[in-house]
Structure formats: C-alpha cells, structure tokens
Amino acid sequence: MAGPIDLAFDPWDPEFLADPYPAYAELRARGRVIRYEPTDQWLVPHHADVSALLRDRRLGRTYQHRFTHEDFGRGAPPPEHEPFHILNDHGMLDLEPPDHTRIRRLVSKAFTPRTVERLKPYVHGLASELVAGLVHNGGGDLLRDVAEPLPVAVIAEMLGIPEADRAQLRPWSADICGMYELNPSEETAARAVRASVEFSEYLRELIAARRKEPAEDLISGLIAAHDEDDRLTEQEMISTAVLLLNAGHEATVNATVNGWYALFRNPGPLAALRADHSLVPSAIEELMRYDTPLQLFERWVLDDIEIDGATIPRGAEIAMLFGSANRDPDVFAEPDRLDLARADNPHISFSAGIHYCIGAPLARIELAASMTALLRQAPTLTLAAEPERKPNFVIRGLAGLSVEVR
C-alpha cells in the first residue's frame, strides 16, 4: 500500500503507454492493492484478486441502483454531459441486477450461438476479401484495411445497419469510447456527447423502421425479445445496440493490431505460427493475454471490502488492471514470453462474472478469420514502419500498422 509518489505507473506518460508491463511488475511487487491519488482509485494488479473481484457482488459497475450520488460523496454529472450518460447508463455493461439480469437475458435471446455460427461464412469470406485487397496492393495499413473494417462490418451486419450508413459507426464509437479513459478532458466529453446524440437519433429512426418492417437482424430481434410482459424500452434498445457495436469491434480491432505488432517483434513465434496454422486458436488467446486490448476495468465499492489487510470503504472506486493480471507470474509461467502454444491460459481479457463479454465467441471467430487469411494469403507479411501508439491507456491500441507483402 505504498504511496504513488515514486510509482512508474503513469497512464498519461508516453513511455509508460509504449510498454506498461514493467510498471505492472512493480505494482505487483508493491502489494495487492495500491492507492492511486491522481485518479482517486485503488489499483488491483494481481490475477487472483482481479478474478475474484470481478465476481464479487459487493462491487458494481454502478451504484445508482442502491445509492444516490450524495451517498457516495459525488456530484451528479454536468448537465451538458447528460446525453452520454443517458446512453451509457442504460447499457447492460453499466447496469447491475435486476436491470442487468433482465436486459442480458433478453439480449441473449437475440444473440444466440446459432446467430453467431450463422455469421461464420460471412466473417471468413469478408476477411479473405479484405486480405486479398491488402495483398493486391503490396501492403498498406493493417488497421485501416483489415482489422477495422472486418468487425465493424460484422456487427453492423448483425445489427442490421444498412451498408451505406456504416462509415459513421467507427467515428461515433471512437468518440464515445474516449469517455472511458481516465480523467477525460472537456473536449473529449464534448465529442462523446455529440456522438451520443447523433448515434441515438440514427438508431431511433432505424428501430422505428424495423417496428414497421422487421428483418432478420439483431435490431428486429431486440424489438421482438420479451419474457412475459418484460421487454426492452426504446432507450435500452438504443443503448444495447451502441454497446454491442462499441464492444463488438473496439476490442477486436485492437487485439488484431496489438497481436500482429507483437508477432513482428517476436520472429520465432511468428515463424512457428506460419509453419503450423493449427496454432491459431491458442495464438489468439496468448496474444490477447500478452498485450491486452482492455487494460483496466473499474468497479464501485458498494459495501466495505478488505484486501490484504486494507479496508476499501463503500464509495471508493477500484481499478482492476487486466494488463497486469494477464502478466502475473503466479498464474502464467514466464509471463513476459510470447508462447503461442501456451496450454494453461486463464487470461481475463473478456472479463468474468456477470459482465463476461457476451460477444467473446464472435470476437474469437473474427480474430481467427483474419489471422488465418493473413497467414494463407500473405505469408511474407512484414512490418513496414514502427507504428504510432494511440495516446490511450484503458483501451490499448495503435493508430495504424503499416505492413508490406513481399
């Protein structure tokens, strides 16, 4: 529980963002929980604690189902931020039971394994087509040309968003997700609010159209999903669609470029993968562990808890460090080594407990499709230039990944 004065952990430092993993090792050596004043949070860096806390009902993504802002000694969000919070607070990621249970149950009826399986030919066909374009051009930006368009198109296809409207989705998503970073600026908040308003208005019109003419898509499924008299409100449908889009591609985009950048910096494992494509499933799990797309997940303390002798009081906020937990030597042998054949790999990149990622099976299909297509069609793929890292901590990714096909 040492103070943060001399910590290497600094989520706004470009050197830390380039490689946070040595700082995580220092945090784990400091203890099981560390008070971090700059964000008014308790950092939890160990795998065992993160895994347990993700399942601990004394913590919550929100506190408003039990307490007021005043109870927690916090002011209400500024009125000008309201459109973002209305959108965010009605999505199941930021809800707790009973609302979370109700919405997740109804969403699951439209988001079935059969639905995901039915998308498989579309995912593999699109991945092959995108990679073929990259190969034809002799290379390009792996993020722009493959990593981004694949999951955006897939989740848009799943939701039933017309192809002509899909170019708006990624900018809206990027602006909204800016609010999930630590201490976002007013400029970031203004962009998120604007995107929340525009995206909500678009989805409201699309939902109205699907009410009149249902289709074979997830929006129509959300409208139809019900359990006795229990169904989604329009705002819950809008918030759910936005959450599925944001969560349905942000992690996949970043896992793809983070993963390939890690492979380019580890030529031995890359050569082994090129020689044996059966490693793809375990390689995907290992790459998500090795450079985790979601580095931090926050929870509110609803009832006092104790960690390693320290009492974390009700009203405090805990920051569970997924990136650190996934490099914990108590769980992973040689955690800083990229081992694509790692058999025992209980990474928590998809979270755990009631907020376990509902789209994890689809994400794995997308990652396997793009990786397999690149291995088959671009076996000489190489890094063309050192990439620029996005100046984000919570959602870890690259601004682009320039590659060549020789």
N, C-alpha and C positions, 0 to 999 in steps of 0.2 A: 504493500500500500504506500510505497514511496511517492513523494510529490512529483509533479510533472516537469519541474524546472529544467532538469537535465535529460529529459527523455529524447530519444531520437525520433519518437513518434510525432510527426508534424504533418497533418493531412493537407497543408497548403504549400509545402515545400516541394519544388520540382524534383529535387534529388530523392526525397522520400517517395514521391509518386512514381518515379522511374523504377524503384526497387524497394518496396516497403518491408520485404521479408526479413532483413537483418534487424530492423526496428522491432518487428514482432517477436523475434527470438529474445531480444532484450526485455520486452514486456513480459513474456512468459517466465523469464528468469526473475523478474521483479516480484511476481506473485500471481495469485488467481484473480485478483480484481484491483484495478488502479484508478484512483480518482483523477479525472482529467478536466481541469478548470476551464480551458478555452471553450469547450462545448458543454460544460456543466453536465458531464456524463460519467458513468462508471464503466471503464473498459474491461471486457472479459475476453482474455486471449487464448484460453485452453480449450481443447476439443471437448473434454468430458463436461466441463461447465457449460459451454455453449450448447451442446447437445441436450443436456438436462434442462437448461433454462428455456429452450425452445418448446419444451413440453410442460413447463411449469405454469399452472393456472393462476399463480399469484402475480404473474406478469401479463401485460396485454398490449396489443398494438394501439389501443385507445383506452382512455379512462372514462370517457363520457357516458358509457353505459352504467357507470356506478357513481361517478363524482362530477362535480362542476369544475370549471377552470379555477374558481376561487378556492375550492377544497384543496387543489394541488398548488396553490400559490402562484398561479399563472393567469395572465390576462388572456382574453379572447383574441383570436387572430384579428389583424386590422380589417376593417370593413371592405377595403379595396381588394383584399385577397379572397373575399368570400366565394367567387366563382370557382377558384381552385379547390377550396376546402369542401364546398358542396359536392363537387365531382369526386374528390379523393375520399371523403368521409363516408360515401355510400358504396364504395367498392369493398369486396369481401377481404382484401388484404389489410384494410384498416378498420375492420369490424371484429367484434368478439361475440361469442354466443350471448343471446339466442339468435341475433340477426345474422351472424356469420354462418351458423349452422343451417339456417333456413335458406340463405342465398346459395351457399355452396351445394346444398342438396339439390336445389332447383337447377343450378348451372350444370351440375354433374349429369343430369338427365339429358341435357343437350350436348354435353362434352364427353361422350362415351368412348370406350376403347374402339367400338365399331366405327365411330366417326373418324377417329384418328387413323385407324387402319385403312379406311376408305381413301384417305388422302395420300397414302404411301406412293401409289404410282404417279400422282401429280407432283409430289415432292421430288422424287427421283428423276422424273422427266424434266422438271424445271431446273434442277441442279445440273443435270447433264447439258442442258441447253446453255445455261449461263457459263459453265466452264468451257464449253466449245467456243463461245464467243471470246472468252479470255485467251484461249489458245490461238484462235484465228488472228487475234491482234498481236500475238507475240508477248502478251503480258498486259499489265495495267494495274489498277488499284483493286486488290483483292476484296477490300471492304466495299467499295462502290459497285464493283462488277459482279460479285458473287455473294459475299457474306451478308450484305444488307438486303438486296432485292429478294433473296430466297425466302427468309422468314416473314418479311413484310407481305409478300405476295401470298404466302401460305395462310397466314392468319386473316388477311383480307378476303381470301377465297372462302375461308371457313366462316367468317362473319357474314359474307355476302355483300361486301363493299364492291361496287362496280369498278372495273379496271381503270376507267377514265378518272376516277376520284382518288386513286391510291397514292399519287405523288404527294398529296397533302399529309399523308399519315405520318411519315417519318419526321418531318419538321414539327408537327404538333406534338408528337411523342417526345422528341428531344427537349422541347421547351418545357413540357410538363415535368419530365424526369429531372430537370435541373433543380426542382424544389426538394428532391430527396438528398441533395448534397448537404454537408454540414454548414450551418450558418449561411444560407443562400442570401445573395445581395438583393437589393430592391429591384435592380434591373432584371435579375433572374426571375424574381417574383412577378414582375410586370409581364414578362414574356409568358410565364406559366398561366397567368390569369387570362391573357389574350387567347392563348391556345385552348384553354379550358372552355372559354365561351364559344369559340369557333367550332371546336370539335363537338361540343354538346349540341349546338344548333344543327350541325350536319347530321348527327345521329338521331336527333329528334325527328327530323324530316324523313330519314331512312326508316325509322321504326313506324312512322305513320304510313309510309308506303307499303311496308310489309304487313301491317294490320289489314290493309285493303287487299293485298295480293301476297299471301305467304309464298315462300320459296323453300328450296332445300338448303337452308343455311342456318347458321347459329343464331342470328338475329330473330328469325322466324321461330327457331326452337326456344329461345328465351321468352318470346311472347306466349308461346303455347305451353311452356313448362308450368305446371301447377301441381299442388298437393292439396287435395280437397279445395278449400277456399283460399289457400295460401299461394300467392303468386308474386312475381316481381313488380314493384312500382316502376313507372317510366324512368325515374331518376336512377333507380337501382339497375335497370337495364342499360342505361347510358353509361353509368359508372363501371358496370361489369364489362361492357364492350371495350371501353377505354383501357381498363386494367388488362384484359386479355390481349389487346393489341400491344400495349407497352411491355408487359411481362412476356408476351409471346414472341417478341423479337429482340428486345434490348439484350437479354442475356445470351441469346443465340448468336447475334451479330458479334458481340464482344468475345464470346467463347471461341468463335471461329478465328478472328484475327489474333487474339491473345495466343491461341493454340498454335497457329501456324508460325507466329513470330518465335514462340518457344521452340518449335521444331527446327526452324532455321538456325537457332543458336545452339542446338544440340544435334549435330550431324550424325552421331552414332545412332540414337533412337530413330531419327528420320530415315536413315538407310535401312534400319531393321523394319520399319513400317512399310517402306517401298518394296521390300523383299517379301513381306508377308502381310497381305491385306486382311488376314483373319484377325490381326491385332486391332483393327479399327474400333470395335466396341470397347475394349479395355483402354485403348488410347484416348478415346473421348472422355472417359471417366477420369483418367490420370491428368489430362490437360486441364479439365475443369478444376481439379484439385490443385494443380501446380501453379496456376495463375487464375485465381477465382474471379469471375466476372462481377459478382456482388460481394464487396469486401466487408460490408458492415450491415447489421440489421438491428434496428432499435426496438426496445420494449419499455413500457412504463411499469413501474413497480406499484401494483395495486394493494398489496399487503406486504409489510416488512419481511425481508428475507435476510438470511445470513450466508455469507460466502467467506470461507476461510477466516472465521472469527470477526469479520466486519459486518455490521448491520447496515443493510441498504434500506433506507426508510421509504415508506409509502410516499409517492410523489416524485421520487427520483427517476432518472432515465438511465437504462442500461444499454450500452453499445456492445453487441456481440460481434467479435471480429472473426468473420468467416475465413478471411485470408490467413489469419494466424492459426485458427483451429485446424485448417487444412494442411498446415506445415508442422503440426505438433509431433515431436519425436516420441512422445509417449504412445502415439497411435500409429504413426507411419514410420516404418524403417527407412532410414536415410531420406528424410522428408524433402531435402533440397535437391535430391537427384530425380531427374525425369525418368521414370520407369514405366514404359508403355505396356508392359506385361504385368504390372502390379496386380496381384490377385486379391489381396485384402485391402480394399479401398473404400472405407466408410466416410467419404467426404460429405460435407453438408452444404454443397453449393446450391442444392434445391431446397434448403431449409429442412424443417422437420416439424412434427406435431400437426396441429390443426391447420397451420398455414403452409404445409408442404405444397410445393408448386404443382398445381393441377395440370399444368402443361408440360411437365417433365417428359412424359412419353413422346410427345410431339417434338420437343426440343432435341431429344436423342435421335429421332428419325431424321430431322433436318441436318444435324451435325454429321451423322453417318452418311447421308446422301451427298453432301458437299465434299466431305473428305474422300469418299470413295471415288467420286467423279474426278477430283483433282489428282488422286493417285493414278487413276487409269489413263486419263487424257493428258495430264501434264506431269509425267514422271521426272522431268528435268526442271521443275519449278524452282526458282531461286529468288532470294531477296535482292531487289534492285537498289534499294536505298534504305538507310536507317529510318524507321518511322517516327513520327511525332506522336507523343502520348497526349491524350485529352487531359486537360487540367482538372480532372475529377478524381475524387477518392472513392466514394461509395460505389459508384458504377464505374468499374475499371475497364478502359478500352483504349483503342488507338484512333487517331484522327484519320488514318489511312494506312495501307500496307502495300507499297509498290513492289511488284513482282515481275519477273521475266520468265518466259518459256523459251528455252534454247533448243 
